[in-house]
Amino acid sequence: MTKHLYDRIQVLEREDELDRQQRLKAMARPLLSWYEGHARALPWRDDPTPYRVWISEIMLQQTRVEAVKPYFERFMAALPTVQALAAVEDDRLMKLWEGLGYYTRARNLKKAALMITERHGGELPGSYEALLALPGIGSYTAGAIASIAFGLPVPAVDGNVLRVISRVLADREDIRQPSVKARMERELREIMPRERTSQYNQGLIEVGAIVCVPGGEPRCGECPMESICLTRRQGLWKEIPVRGALKKRKVEELTVCLIRRGEEVAIHKRPDTGLLASLYELPNVPGHLEPDQVPGAFGLSADLVEAVEPLPAAKHIFSHVEWHMAGYAVSLREGGEMNREGAFFFVERSAVKGEYPLPGAFKAYTKLI
């Protein structure tokens, strides 16, 4: 604790004289000191092998740390090596990923595992450039693996780091612009310490996650960079970072049906390309239907439909589209079949829960199975 306070005092003595690069350089000592005492205990930090770091970083994209923890433990138990990941069946992989969303991440993991097996002897390459060439790995993930697993002096700039650096420098450029991220990566690469690169990058990410938090007032009194942060000094935290407007999401209306036949339910496999590719889903059609429209829309013989009961409306938000869903529970008499051959198929309810990966978009209805 004394060392941490001393580091901050040394920075305070010269804060008015710092240019942009000097201000960035001045972060290192207090940041590393703070991280030693404040790093959260996370399962992927216990044994930061390249494979574990890679899996955790992919899972953490667009997903909260607390939500990732149980998925990470389950995934590592089922697929502990690159070779196991490369060999896993697609449905098994998607079932392990079920609920994490952004399923392209899982598909890219398997594609990358196959490349690693074929081209790198089953071991993740210890080169930033080689990591960047793998499917699903961008500059942030390549930097995280390179620095955390291999100790290479490469920055790992995610949303947390963009926010922290923008505030330290009182930078008003739009952090959603790729050019702004690229510039910060270049600047950090020039000034980051050549030793303890893992702690440095994770320290910046950690400050952004638990101190300079998204969507709320930063806890400046707990921040190791408080004394050099221009946003703190000028009271600009509501204005910085600057984020340009996102493109408005498209709204799509669907009618989703939970079709039961005894102890079976109907499901459908989505196409191999496009949104939620290759996953299973509950039967659905575009638009919001009235109850009397449901049998015909889903290819059900009216004489086999025992009941059509409304379910609560639901909404799911993807990055570029929103699904606004109307739902119905449809009960079929024993022997009831679909008129549209091959459109859907029936499986035991227990099999849906244990074998078939259904995306979280349908959670409001799948929980009723």
N, C-alpha and C positions, 0 to 999 in steps of 0.2 A: 504494500500500500504506500509506504514512504517513497519507494522508487517511482511509482506512478505519479505521485504528487510532484516530485522533483522534476520529472520530465516535463510536466505541464508548465511549471514555473519557468523553466529554461526557454520554452517557446514564447511565453508571455513577454519576456524582456525585449523581443525583437519583432513582434507581430506587425507593427506598423510599417516595417521596412521590407516585408516579404513581397517578391513578385510572384507570379503564378507558379512557376516551377519551384521556387523556394518554398512556397506554401505547401505544395504537394510533398516535397521532400521532408518537410517538418512533421508530417503525419506519422512517419514510420516509428519513431521511438515511443511516443505515447500509445500508439495503436497496438504495437507488439506487447508492451507492458500491460495494457488493459486486457488483451486477449488471453494472456496467461491466466488471469484470475476470473474471467467472465465467460469463457467458451462453454456453451451448453454441452451436456453429455448426450451425444447422438450415436445411434448404433453403427453408422458407417464411419464414424471417427475412431472407433475403438481399434479397428484393423484396416487402415486406409490402403488396401491393395488396389492396384489399378482397376481390377474388375469391380470391386465393391464401390469405389469412387464413381466409376462410370455409371453403374446401375442407379446409384443414389442421385446423381446429378440429373439423369434423364427423368427419374420419377419426380424430382423436385421442380421441374419445369411446370409452371402454371398450377402448382399444387402446394398446399400448406405443409410445413414440416410435421406437425402432429398427425395429419392424415396419412403421410407417407410412411411413418414408422412401422405400423403393422404390415403394410404391403411389402416393405423392404425385407423384413424378417422372413415373411412367408416365401417371397421370391427367392431369396438366397438359400433357404432350406430346400426348395424344389429344384433350383437351377444354380448350383454353387460355382459353376465354372463356365468359361466361354464355350467349351465343347458341349456342355449340357444345353446351353441356350441355343446353340446352332442346330442341335438335333431335335429340339422339342417340337411336337406337333402344334400347328397353328391354333387349333381350338383350345388346347391346354394352355398355351401362352396367353391367349386372350382371356381365359378364365382366371388365370393368376392376376391379370391386369384389370379385371372387371371392377368398375367403380372408380378407378383412377382417371378415366376420361382421356381424351386426346390419344386415341388408340394408334394413331400413326407412329407415336413414339415406340410402342411395343413392336410394331412391324419393322421399324428401322433398327431396333435392337437386334432382332434376329438376322436381318440383312447384314448388319455390321459384324455380328458374331461369325457368320459364314465367311465374310471377307477376312476377318482376323485369323480364322482357322486355315484358310487357303493361302494367304499371303504373308502372315506374320507368325506362323508356327503355333497358333493358339494363344498367343500372348499379346495384350494391347501394346502397340508400338510406343516407345518412349520418346516420341518426337511430336512437337506441336503440329507441324505440317502434315505428318502421317495421320495423326488423330483427326485433323480437320478434314481429311479426305474420306472419312468413314461416314456412312449414311446416318443422318440424324444428329450429327455433331457439328455445331457452329463454333464461332470464335470463343464464346463464353465457356461452353462445355470443354472444348479442347484446352483452353487455358486452365480451367479448374483441374482437369485430370493431369495435365502436364506439371502444374505447380504442386498440387496436393499429393499425388501419387509418385511423381518422379523428381520433385524438387527443382523444376526448371523455372527460371525467372521470367514467367509469362503472366500477364494480368488476366484476371477473370472478371469481366465487367458485365454484371447483370443489372436488373432494375434497382436492386438495393444499392449497388455501387454507384450507379448513375445518379441516384438521389443524393447519396452522401457527398460525392465529389462536387456535384452542382452546388450544394449548399456550402460546402467548405469554401468554394471559390466565388460564391454568389453569381454563378453563371446562369444567364437568362436564355441560353439557347435551348431549343426544343429537344428534350431527351428522347423523343420518339423518332427523331431523324437518324438514320443509320450513320450519317457523316459525323454526328456529334458523338455517338458511341465509338466510332473508329478513331476519332481524335483523342478521346480519353484513353483508349487502349494504347495509343502511341505514347501519350504523355506518361502514363503509369509505367510502361515498359522502360522508359528512359530513366525513371527515378526510383523504381522499387528496389529494395535491398536484394542483393544477390544471394544472401543467406536467409533462411527462414521464410522462403517464399510461400510455403503452405500456410503458415500462421498469418502472414501479411494479407494474402487474399481472403482467407477465411475470416480474418479480423474485420476487414472492410464489409464483407457480406453480413457478418454478425452484428456490427454496429447498425447497418441498415435494417436488419430484421427485428432487433429488440430495443434499439435506442432511437435512431433517426427513422422512426417507423413510418410505413405508408398509411395514408388515409387518416392521419391524426397529428396532434401536436407532438413534436419531437421532445424527447427527454434530455434536453441539453445539459442539465446538471450532472447526468451520468455519462456524458460523452467524452472520450479521451481527446477529441479534437476541438473541444469547446473553445479553448483559448485562441485558436487560429481560424475558427469558422466565421467567415464574413456574414453569412446569413444570420447566424446567432447574434452577431454584433449589431447588425442593422435591422433586426426584427422582421426578416422577410420570409419566414418559414411558410406563410400562407401563399406566397407568390412563387417560391422556388421549391422544387424544380418546375420548369415550364413544360407543359405537355400539350401538344397540338391536338385538335379535335379528332376523334376516331370516326371512321366512316360509319354511318348509321346502319344497324343490322337489318337485314331483310326478315320480315315476319312471314312464317308459313303456318297455315292452319291444317291440323290433322285430326282424324277420328281414329282412335285406338281402341281395339276390342280385346278383352280378355275372354276368349272363347273356350268354354269348359265342356268336356264330354266325359262324364263320370270323374275318374281320377286323372284324366288327361287334360292338357291344355294345348292350344294350337300355337305354333311358332313358325317363323319364316327366316330364311337366311338372306341377308342383304347381298347386293352385288359385290364383286371383288374389287371394284373401284368406287371412288366417291366417298361421301360422308359415311362414317361408321362401316367402312368396307369390311365384308366377310363376317360381320357379327350377326348374331341372331336377334330377332325382334318379335314383339307381339304384332299380330296382323293390324295394319293401318292403311288408310287411304287419305288422299288429299281432301281438304274441306271439312266443315262441321256438319254432320248428318243428324237428322231427326231419327227417333227410334224406329219408325216404320221403314226408313230407308236402309237400315243396317243389313238385314238379311240379303237383299239383292246386291248391295255394294260389296259384300264379302263372299259372294258366291254360295250362300247357304239356302237350301231348300226351306221354304217357309213352313212346310208341314213338320220339319225336324227341329224347328226352333221352339224351345219350351218357354223361354223368357228373355227379354232384352231389358236390362236395368241400367239406368244412368249411373255413372261414376263421377266423382268430383273432377272438375277441369284441372289441368296441370300445364305447367310451362317449363321449358328447358332452354337455356341460353348457351349457344355455341359462340365461337369467336366472331362469326360473320352472319349468323342466322339465329332466329328465335323460333322455337316450335311452340305454338299455342294449341293445346290438345283437348279435345272432348273425348270422354271415355265411356265405354259401355261394357257391362258384364253380360255375356251371352251364354245361356245354358242350352245345350243340345240334348235331345233325347238319345238314348243309347242307340248306337248304329248310325247316328247322324254323320253325314259326310259333307265335304266341300264340293260345290259344283265345279269350281275352277280347279281342275286336276293339276297338282304340282305346285299350286300357289302357296299352300301352307301344309304343315304336317303336324300330327299329334304326338306328344310325348308325355310320359308320366311326370307329374308335378315334381317329384323328387329329383328326376333327371334334369329338369330345367335348372333347379337350384345347384345341382352338383356338377353338371357336365357342360351345359351350353352357356357360353358367355353372352349375356344380355347387357347392353350399355346402360349406364345410369340415366340416360335420357328418358327411359321408360320406368324409372324407379317408382313413381307414384302408383303404377299399375302392377308392376312385377311383385311388389311387396304384398299384393293381395292374392298371389298365386297360392 
